[in-house]
């Protein structure tokens, strides 16, 4: 998932997010750095949500189990829902 988000958010911004995270572990960030970090994180979360929503919209649900899927699962020892 990280790769998908990275392509949406410029590499420079991802590098800066990581740089600020590392710096915050070593020292306290100043007010400008905290504001920048918050803005970058907000943008990252927005892009993540957009990407996740797009992925969810691509999912198609099946109403019934296909016989070939059932046979494949039976061969590989996977159980179907409702089986004990």
Biopython code that builds the backbone (N, CA, C, O; Angstrom):
import numpy as np
from Bio.PDB.StructureBuilder import StructureBuilder

atoms = [
    (1, "UNK", "N", (0.818, -1.179, 0.000)),
    (1, "UNK", "CA", (0.000, 0.000, 0.000)),
    (1, "UNK", "C", (0.864, 1.245, 0.000)),
    (1, "UNK", "O", (0.517, 2.261, -0.603)),
    (2, "UNK", "N", (1.969, 1.155, 0.668)),
    (2, "UNK", "CA", (2.870, 2.298, 0.739)),
    (2, "UNK", "C", (3.261, 2.778, -0.650)),
    (2, "UNK", "O", (3.336, 3.986, -0.875)),
    (3, "UNK", "N", (3.510, 1.879, -1.581)),
    (3, "UNK", "CA", (3.904, 2.257, -2.932)),
    (3, "UNK", "C", (2.828, 3.038, -3.638)),
    (3, "UNK", "O", (3.129, 3.984, -4.365)),
    (4, "UNK", "N", (1.582, 2.667, -3.442)),
    (4, "UNK", "CA", (0.466, 3.368, -4.064)),
    (4, "UNK", "C", (0.387, 4.784, -3.534)),
    (4, "UNK", "O", (0.229, 5.730, -4.305)),
    (5, "UNK", "N", (0.495, 4.934, -2.244)),
    (5, "UNK", "CA", (0.405, 6.256, -1.641)),
    (5, "UNK", "C", (1.602, 7.094, -2.043)),
    (5, "UNK", "O", (1.460, 8.290, -2.298)),
    (6, "UNK", "N", (2.775, 6.490, -2.104)),
    (6, "UNK", "CA", (3.976, 7.220, -2.484)),
    (6, "UNK", "C", (3.847, 7.819, -3.877)),
    (6, "UNK", "O", (4.342, 8.919, -4.124)),
    (7, "UNK", "N", (3.191, 7.112, -4.788)),
    (7, "UNK", "CA", (3.041, 7.641, -6.132)),
    (7, "UNK", "C", (2.069, 8.808, -6.146)),
    (7, "UNK", "O", (2.161, 9.678, -7.012)),
    (8, "UNK", "N", (1.140, 8.839, -5.198)),
    (8, "UNK", "CA", (0.195, 9.937, -5.139)),
    (8, "UNK", "C", (0.818, 11.169, -4.494)),
    (8, "UNK", "O", (0.515, 12.300, -4.875)),
    (9, "UNK", "N", (1.669, 10.946, -3.540)),
    (9, "UNK", "CA", (2.312, 12.031, -2.823)),
    (9, "UNK", "C", (3.748, 12.122, -3.323)),
    (9, "UNK", "O", (4.462, 11.121, -3.372)),
    (10, "UNK", "N", (4.156, 13.301, -3.683)),
    (10, "UNK", "CA", (5.495, 13.475, -4.243)),
    (10, "UNK", "C", (6.565, 12.883, -3.326)),
    (10, "UNK", "O", (6.440, 12.898, -2.102)),
    (11, "UNK", "N", (7.611, 12.366, -3.949)),
    (11, "UNK", "CA", (8.708, 11.763, -3.182)),
    (11, "UNK", "C", (9.310, 12.766, -2.204)),
    (11, "UNK", "O", (9.661, 12.410, -1.079)),
    (12, "UNK", "N", (9.428, 14.012, -2.633)),
    (12, "UNK", "CA", (9.981, 15.045, -1.758)),
    (12, "UNK", "C", (9.176, 15.164, -0.468)),
    (12, "UNK", "O", (9.738, 15.297, 0.619)),
    (13, "UNK", "N", (7.862, 15.115, -0.605)),
    (13, "UNK", "CA", (7.010, 15.266, 0.569)),
    (13, "UNK", "C", (7.112, 14.047, 1.473)),
    (13, "UNK", "O", (7.131, 14.180, 2.696)),
    (14, "UNK", "N", (7.177, 12.859, 0.877)),
    (14, "UNK", "CA", (7.331, 11.644, 1.683)),
    (14, "UNK", "C", (8.665, 11.681, 2.427)),
    (14, "UNK", "O", (8.737, 11.322, 3.603)),
    (15, "UNK", "N", (9.704, 12.108, 1.747)),
    (15, "UNK", "CA", (11.018, 12.213, 2.384)),
    (15, "UNK", "C", (10.975, 13.205, 3.549)),
    (15, "UNK", "O", (11.570, 12.975, 4.601)),
    (16, "UNK", "N", (10.263, 14.304, 3.340)),
    (16, "UNK", "CA", (10.171, 15.326, 4.388)),
    (16, "UNK", "C", (9.374, 14.812, 5.588)),
    (16, "UNK", "O", (9.736, 15.078, 6.734)),
    (17, "UNK", "N", (8.295, 14.080, 5.326)),
    (17, "UNK", "CA", (7.516, 13.481, 6.418)),
    (17, "UNK", "C", (8.427, 12.586, 7.258)),
    (17, "UNK", "O", (8.423, 12.661, 8.487)),
    (18, "UNK", "N", (9.200, 11.747, 6.589)),
    (18, "UNK", "CA", (10.102, 10.831, 7.296)),
    (18, "UNK", "C", (11.206, 11.581, 8.026)),
    (18, "UNK", "O", (11.581, 11.213, 9.139)),
    (19, "UNK", "N", (11.723, 12.627, 7.403)),
    (19, "UNK", "CA", (12.771, 13.428, 8.033)),
    (19, "UNK", "C", (12.258, 14.072, 9.323)),
    (19, "UNK", "O", (12.938, 14.045, 10.348)),
    (20, "UNK", "N", (11.073, 14.640, 9.267)),
    (20, "UNK", "CA", (10.500, 15.271, 10.460)),
    (20, "UNK", "C", (10.193, 14.231, 11.534)),
    (20, "UNK", "O", (10.368, 14.504, 12.722)),
    (21, "UNK", "N", (9.743, 13.059, 11.141)),
    (21, "UNK", "CA", (9.465, 11.993, 12.116)),
    (21, "UNK", "C", (10.755, 11.580, 12.830)),
    (21, "UNK", "O", (10.777, 11.414, 14.049)),
    (22, "UNK", "N", (11.826, 11.417, 12.051)),
    (22, "UNK", "CA", (13.116, 11.051, 12.669)),
    (22, "UNK", "C", (13.605, 12.156, 13.600)),
    (22, "UNK", "O", (14.095, 11.880, 14.695)),
    (23, "UNK", "N", (13.472, 13.406, 13.162)),
    (23, "UNK", "CA", (13.931, 14.530, 13.978)),
    (23, "UNK", "C", (13.147, 14.621, 15.283)),
    (23, "UNK", "O", (13.709, 14.944, 16.329)),
    (24, "UNK", "N", (11.847, 14.333, 15.216)),
    (24, "UNK", "CA", (11.015, 14.431, 16.425)),
    (24, "UNK", "C", (11.391, 13.388, 17.468)),
    (24, "UNK", "O", (11.102, 13.563, 18.651)),
    (25, "UNK", "N", (12.030, 12.309, 17.041)),
    (25, "UNK", "CA", (12.464, 11.275, 17.978)),
    (25, "UNK", "C", (13.746, 11.679, 18.701)),
    (25, "UNK", "O", (14.045, 11.178, 19.785)),
    (26, "UNK", "N", (14.503, 12.597, 18.081)),
    (26, "UNK", "CA", (15.786, 13.016, 18.632)),
    (26, "UNK", "C", (15.661, 14.314, 19.431)),
    (26, "UNK", "O", (16.326, 14.504, 20.449)),
    (27, "UNK", "N", (14.798, 15.192, 18.943)),
    (27, "UNK", "CA", (14.648, 16.503, 19.584)),
    (27, "UNK", "C", (13.205, 16.972, 19.431)),
    (27, "UNK", "O", (12.418, 16.389, 18.685)),
    (28, "UNK", "N", (12.885, 18.025, 20.145)),
    (28, "UNK", "CA", (11.555, 18.608, 20.019)),
    (28, "UNK", "C", (11.522, 19.494, 18.780)),
    (28, "UNK", "O", (12.414, 20.315, 18.568)),
    (29, "UNK", "N", (10.494, 19.322, 17.971)),
    (29, "UNK", "CA", (10.352, 20.138, 16.772)),
    (29, "UNK", "C", (9.911, 21.539, 17.163)),
    (29, "UNK", "O", (9.164, 21.725, 18.124)),
    (30, "UNK", "N", (10.391, 22.538, 16.395)),
    (30, "UNK", "CA", (9.939, 23.900, 16.665)),
    (30, "UNK", "C", (8.537, 24.089, 16.071)),
    (30, "UNK", "O", (8.022, 23.200, 15.392)),
    (31, "UNK", "N", (7.935, 25.233, 16.327)),
    (31, "UNK", "CA", (6.551, 25.496, 15.930)),
    (31, "UNK", "C", (6.353, 25.366, 14.411)),
    (31, "UNK", "O", (5.358, 24.798, 13.959)),
    (32, "UNK", "N", (7.290, 25.889, 13.638)),
    (32, "UNK", "CA", (7.180, 25.810, 12.179)),
    (32, "UNK", "C", (7.253, 24.358, 11.694)),
    (32, "UNK", "O", (6.501, 23.954, 10.808)),
    (33, "UNK", "N", (8.153, 23.592, 12.276)),
    (33, "UNK", "CA", (8.292, 22.186, 11.893)),
    (33, "UNK", "C", (7.040, 21.384, 12.271)),
    (33, "UNK", "O", (6.591, 20.528, 11.508)),
    (34, "UNK", "N", (6.482, 21.669, 13.457)),
    (34, "UNK", "CA", (5.257, 20.979, 13.864)),
    (34, "UNK", "C", (4.105, 21.297, 12.917)),
    (34, "UNK", "O", (3.325, 20.415, 12.557)),
    (35, "UNK", "N", (4.005, 22.569, 12.515)),
    (35, "UNK", "CA", (2.947, 22.975, 11.583)),
    (35, "UNK", "C", (3.141, 22.301, 10.228)),
    (35, "UNK", "O", (2.180, 21.830, 9.618)),
    (36, "UNK", "N", (4.388, 22.257, 9.763)),
    (36, "UNK", "CA", (4.688, 21.596, 8.490)),
    (36, "UNK", "C", (4.369, 20.104, 8.572)),
    (36, "UNK", "O", (3.786, 19.536, 7.648)),
    (37, "UNK", "N", (4.752, 19.478, 9.674)),
    (37, "UNK", "CA", (4.494, 18.056, 9.863)),
    (37, "UNK", "C", (2.986, 17.780, 9.864)),
    (37, "UNK", "O", (2.526, 16.814, 9.254)),
    (38, "UNK", "N", (2.238, 18.617, 10.538)),
    (38, "UNK", "CA", (0.784, 18.441, 10.594)),
    (38, "UNK", "C", (0.170, 18.588, 9.201)),
    (38, "UNK", "O", (-0.698, 17.800, 8.826)),
    (39, "UNK", "N", (0.605, 19.574, 8.441)),
    (39, "UNK", "CA", (0.080, 19.789, 7.085)),
    (39, "UNK", "C", (0.421, 18.610, 6.173)),
    (39, "UNK", "O", (-0.425, 18.150, 5.406)),
    (40, "UNK", "N", (1.656, 18.124, 6.259)),
    (40, "UNK", "CA", (2.068, 16.986, 5.433)),
    (40, "UNK", "C", (1.314, 15.720, 5.812)),
    (40, "UNK", "O", (0.904, 14.953, 4.940)),
    (41, "UNK", "N", (1.132, 15.501, 7.094)),
    (41, "UNK", "CA", (0.378, 14.324, 7.541)),
    (41, "UNK", "C", (-1.077, 14.404, 7.081)),
    (41, "UNK", "O", (-1.658, 13.402, 6.665)),
    (42, "UNK", "N", (-1.654, 15.588, 7.158)),
    (42, "UNK", "CA", (-3.036, 15.779, 6.705)),
    (42, "UNK", "C", (-3.156, 15.461, 5.222)),
    (42, "UNK", "O", (-4.089, 14.775, 4.805)),
    (43, "UNK", "N", (-2.217, 15.954, 4.428)),
    (43, "UNK", "CA", (-2.228, 15.679, 2.989)),
    (43, "UNK", "C", (-2.058, 14.175, 2.733)),
    (43, "UNK", "O", (-2.732, 13.603, 1.877)),
    (44, "UNK", "N", (-1.159, 13.552, 3.480)),
    (44, "UNK", "CA", (-0.915, 12.117, 3.338)),
    (44, "UNK", "C", (-2.194, 11.329, 3.621)),
    (44, "UNK", "O", (-2.558, 10.434, 2.857)),
    (45, "UNK", "N", (-2.872, 11.661, 4.714)),
    (45, "UNK", "CA", (-4.105, 10.961, 5.092)),
    (45, "UNK", "C", (-5.181, 11.174, 4.037)),
    (45, "UNK", "O", (-5.903, 10.234, 3.704)),
    (46, "UNK", "N", (-5.305, 12.378, 3.507)),
    (46, "UNK", "CA", (-6.288, 12.649, 2.453)),
    (46, "UNK", "C", (-6.013, 11.789, 1.225)),
    (46, "UNK", "O", (-6.932, 11.202, 0.654)),
    (47, "UNK", "N", (-4.749, 11.717, 0.820)),
    (47, "UNK", "CA", (-4.378, 10.906, -0.344)),
    (47, "UNK", "C", (-4.616, 9.427, -0.079)),
    (47, "UNK", "O", (-5.066, 8.698, -0.962)),
    (48, "UNK", "N", (-4.313, 8.984, 1.140)),
    (48, "UNK", "CA", (-4.548, 7.595, 1.508)),
    (48, "UNK", "C", (-6.028, 7.264, 1.397)),
    (48, "UNK", "O", (-6.403, 6.241, 0.825)),
    (49, "UNK", "N", (-6.861, 8.131, 1.944)),
    (49, "UNK", "CA", (-8.314, 7.890, 1.908)),
    (49, "UNK", "C", (-8.835, 7.856, 0.477)),
    (49, "UNK", "O", (-9.658, 7.007, 0.134)),
    (50, "UNK", "N", (-8.357, 8.778, -0.362)),
    (50, "UNK", "CA", (-8.762, 8.785, -1.773)),
    (50, "UNK", "C", (-8.393, 7.468, -2.448)),
    (50, "UNK", "O", (-9.200, 6.880, -3.168)),
    (51, "UNK", "N", (-7.172, 7.016, -2.208)),
    (51, "UNK", "CA", (-6.695, 5.782, -2.810)),
    (51, "UNK", "C", (-7.494, 4.585, -2.306)),
    (51, "UNK", "O", (-7.881, 3.718, -3.090)),
    (52, "UNK", "N", (-7.738, 4.537, -1.003)),
    (52, "UNK", "CA", (-8.478, 3.425, -0.408)),
    (52, "UNK", "C", (-9.908, 3.396, -0.933)),
    (52, "UNK", "O", (-10.438, 2.330, -1.246)),
    (53, "UNK", "N", (-10.528, 4.561, -1.027)),
    (53, "UNK", "CA", (-11.895, 4.643, -1.544)),
    (53, "UNK", "C", (-11.946, 4.153, -2.988)),
    (53, "UNK", "O", (-12.861, 3.421, -3.364)),
    (54, "UNK", "N", (-10.970, 4.553, -3.794)),
    (54, "UNK", "CA", (-10.918, 4.110, -5.191)),
    (54, "UNK", "C", (-10.767, 2.593, -5.271)),
    (54, "UNK", "O", (-11.385, 1.952, -6.122)),
    (55, "UNK", "N", (-9.947, 2.016, -4.390)),
    (55, "UNK", "CA", (-9.778, 0.561, -4.375)),
    (55, "UNK", "C", (-11.078, -0.133, -3.983)),
    (55, "UNK", "O", (-11.450, -1.146, -4.576)),
    (56, "UNK", "N", (-11.769, 0.413, -2.983)),
    (56, "UNK", "CA", (-13.031, -0.184, -2.553)),
    (56, "UNK", "C", (-14.085, -0.121, -3.656)),
    (56, "UNK", "O", (-14.887, -1.042, -3.814)),
    (57, "UNK", "N", (-14.075, 0.959, -4.408)),
    (57, "UNK", "CA", (-15.049, 1.110, -5.487)),
    (57, "UNK", "C", (-14.800, 0.119, -6.622)),
    (57, "UNK", "O", (-15.699, -0.143, -7.421)),
    (58, "UNK", "N", (-13.602, -0.428, -6.699)),
    (58, "UNK", "CA", (-13.266, -1.395, -7.743)),
    (58, "UNK", "C", (-13.651, -2.822, -7.369)),
    (58, "UNK", "O", (-13.629, -3.712, -8.219)),
    (59, "UNK", "N", (-14.000, -3.045, -6.116)),
    (59, "UNK", "CA", (-14.336, -4.387, -5.648)),
    (59, "UNK", "C", (-15.733, -4.763, -6.125)),
    (59, "UNK", "O", (-16.679, -3.983, -6.016)),
    (60, "UNK", "N", (-15.835, -5.965, -6.650)),
    (60, "UNK", "CA", (-17.136, -6.496, -7.052)),
    (60, "UNK", "C", (-17.450, -7.691, -6.171)),
    (60, "UNK", "O", (-16.629, -8.594, -6.013)),
    (61, "UNK", "N", (-18.635, -7.687, -5.607)),
    (61, "UNK", "CA", (-19.052, -8.787, -4.746)),
    (61, "UNK", "C", (-19.819, -9.809, -5.562)),
    (61, "UNK", "O", (-20.587, -9.461, -6.459)),
    (62, "UNK", "N", (-19.603, -11.064, -5.242)),
    (62, "UNK", "CA", (-20.325, -12.140, -5.919)),
    (62, "UNK", "C", (-21.442, -12.619, -5.003)),
    (62, "UNK", "O", (-21.264, -12.721, -3.789)),
    (63, "UNK", "N", (-22.599, -12.911, -5.598)),
    (63, "UNK", "CA", (-23.743, -13.365, -4.806)),
    (63, "UNK", "C", (-23.642, -14.839, -4.437)),
    (63, "UNK", "O", (-24.059, -15.238, -3.350)),
    (64, "UNK", "N", (-23.102, -15.635, -5.319)),
    (64, "UNK", "CA", (-23.043, -17.081, -5.078)),
    (64, "UNK", "C", (-21.614, -17.562, -5.266)),
    (64, "UNK", "O", (-20.825, -16.952, -5.987)),
    (65, "UNK", "N", (-21.297, -18.675, -4.600)),
    (65, "UNK", "CA", (-19.974, -19.271, -4.736)),
    (65, "UNK", "C", (-19.928, -20.050, -6.040)),
    (65, "UNK", "O", (-20.793, -20.884, -6.310)),
    (66, "UNK", "N", (-18.934, -19.777, -6.829)),
    (66, "UNK", "CA", (-18.731, -20.468, -8.110)),
    (66, "UNK", "C", (-18.277, -21.899, -7.821)),
    (66, "UNK", "O", (-17.467, -22.128, -6.923)),
    (67, "UNK", "N", (-18.799, -22.856, -8.580)),
    (67, "UNK", "CA", (-18.422, -24.266, -8.389)),
    (67, "UNK", "C", (-16.921, -24.475, -8.544)),
    (67, "UNK", "O", (-16.336, -25.259, -7.796)),
    (68, "UNK", "N", (-16.282, -23.796, -9.491)),
    (68, "UNK", "CA", (-14.840, -23.982, -9.697)),
    (68, "UNK", "C", (-14.057, -23.454, -8.498)),
    (68, "UNK", "O", (-13.035, -24.029, -8.123)),
    (69, "UNK", "N", (-14.531, -22.359, -7.893)),
    (69, "UNK", "CA", (-13.880, -21.827, -6.702)),
    (69, "UNK", "C", (-14.013, -22.812, -5.556)),
    (69, "UNK", "O", (-13.055, -23.063, -4.825)),
    (70, "UNK", "N", (-15.222, -23.374, -5.401)),
    (70, "UNK", "CA", (-15.451, -24.343, -4.331)),
    (70, "UNK", "C", (-14.548, -25.555, -4.508)),
    (70, "UNK", "O", (-13.961, -26.047, -3.545)),
    (71, "UNK", "N", (-14.438, -26.036, -5.753)),
    (71, "UNK", "CA", (-13.602, -27.204, -6.030)),
    (71, "UNK", "C", (-12.143, -26.889, -5.729)),
    (71, "UNK", "O", (-11.439, -27.714, -5.147)),
    (72, "UNK", "N", (-11.687, -25.720, -6.115)),
    (72, "UNK", "CA", (-10.304, -25.312, -5.872)),
    (72, "UNK", "C", (-10.035, -25.245, -4.371)),
    (72, "UNK", "O", (-9.000, -25.719, -3.903)),
    (73, "UNK", "N", (-10.958, -24.660, -3.622)),
    (73, "UNK", "CA", (-10.791, -24.560, -2.174)),
    (73, "UNK", "C", (-10.799, -25.938, -1.526)),
    (73, "UNK", "O", (-10.050, -26.187, -0.581)),
    (74, "UNK", "N", (-11.641, -26.831, -2.031)),
    (74, "UNK", "CA", (-11.707, -28.184, -1.475)),
    (74, "UNK", "C", (-10.389, -28.910, -1.687)),
    (74, "UNK", "O", (-9.926, -29.630, -0.802)),
    (75, "UNK", "N", (-9.787, -28.728, -2.841)),
    (75, "UNK", "CA", (-8.509, -29.378, -3.147)),
    (75, "UNK", "C", (-7.409, -28.860, -2.229)),
    (75, "UNK", "O", (-6.547, -29.620, -1.791)),
    (76, "UNK", "N", (-7.446, -27.555, -1.940)),
    (76, "UNK", "CA", (-6.394, -26.941, -1.123)),
    (76, "UNK", "C", (-6.722, -26.933, 0.363)),
    (76, "UNK", "O", (-5.992, -26.346, 1.161)),
    (77, "UNK", "N", (-7.817, -27.582, 0.735)),
    (77, "UNK", "CA", (-8.137, -27.728, 2.152)),
    (77, "UNK", "C", (-8.741, -26.491, 2.781)),
    (77, "UNK", "O", (-8.798, -26.406, 4.008)),
    (78, "UNK", "N", (-9.197, -25.525, 1.991)),
    (78, "UNK", "CA", (-9.829, -24.334, 2.557)),
    (78, "UNK", "C", (-11.301, -24.622, 2.810)),
    (78, "UNK", "O", (-11.957, -25.290, 2.010)),
    (79, "UNK", "N", (-11.805, -24.129, 3.900)),
    (79, "UNK", "CA", (-13.206, -24.353, 4.255)),
    (79, "UNK", "C", (-14.075, -23.218, 3.725)),
    (79, "UNK", "O", (-13.639, -22.072, 3.616)),
    (80, "UNK", "N", (-15.275, -23.558, 3.411)),
    (80, "UNK", "CA", (-16.265, -22.566, 3.007)),
    (80, "UNK", "C", (-16.958, -22.065, 4.267)),
    (80, "UNK", "O", (-16.920, -22.716, 5.310)),
    (81, "UNK", "N", (-17.589, -20.905, 4.159)),
    (81, "UNK", "CA", (-18.349, -20.389, 5.285)),
    (81, "UNK", "C", (-19.442, -21.374, 5.659)),
    (81, "UNK", "O", (-20.068, -21.983, 4.792)),
    (82, "UNK", "N", (-19.664, -21.524, 6.946)),
    (82, "UNK", "CA", (-20.724, -22.392, 7.405)),
    (82, "UNK", "C", (-20.277, -23.825, 7.616)),
    (82, "UNK", "O", (-21.002, -24.608, 8.230)),
    (83, "UNK", "N", (-19.105, -24.188, 7.126)),
    (83, "UNK", "CA", (-18.613, -25.556, 7.319)),
    (83, "UNK", "C", (-17.922, -25.649, 8.667)),
    (83, "UNK", "O", (-17.273, -24.696, 9.100)),
    (84, "UNK", "N", (-18.051, -26.751, 9.314)),
    (84, "UNK", "CA", (-17.438, -26.941, 10.638)),
    (84, "UNK", "C", (-16.016, -27.408, 10.504)),
    (84, "UNK", "O", (-15.340, -27.622, 11.510)),
]
sb = StructureBuilder()
sb.init_structure("model")
sb.init_model(0)
sb.init_chain("A")
sb.init_seg("    ")
for serial, (resi, resn, name, xyz) in enumerate(atoms, 1):
    if name == "N":
        sb.init_residue(resn, " ", resi, " ")
    sb.init_atom(name, np.array(xyz, "f"), 0.0, 1.0, " ", f" {name:<3s}", serial, name[0])
structure = sb.get_structure()
